[in-house]
Amino acid sequence: MPALLDRRLVVVTGKGGTGKSTISAAVALAAARRGKKVLVCEVVAKERVADFFGRPPSGTQIRELVPNLYSIHVRPREAMR
């Protein structure tokens, strides 16, 4: 995974129910633990990543979940505008 964590941008995509949120949270946490500043941007109807860390949903504001790991939720309809 070190080569993946050297990337500036990582996009996780796929069909619903395939584990995108789980993989995103795991990769983000691994990067944050290595000192990288990470933002998970969810563009989905229902935000999930914050819940993995026992935190309330981030909503449309960037919020820190754990040190160096932040999240934000972008609603699909708003993103299309």
C-alpha positions, 0 to 999 in steps of 0.5 A: 500500500505505500505506493498508493499512499504516495498518490495525491488523489485516490478515487474509490468507485464501484457499484453500491454495496461493494465496500467503497466506504470501508476501503476509503476509510481504511486507506484514509486511516492508514495515510493519516497514521503515516502523517499525511493530511487526508480528506475523504469526500463522499459524493453519495446520498447517505454519508457513511465514513464518519460513522466508522470513527464513531463521529457524527456525520460531517455534512457539508462542512469539513470536519476532523474525524481523527488526527490528520483525517477529515471528511465532507459530504457532497450531495450528488444533486448539488455536485451536479450544479 
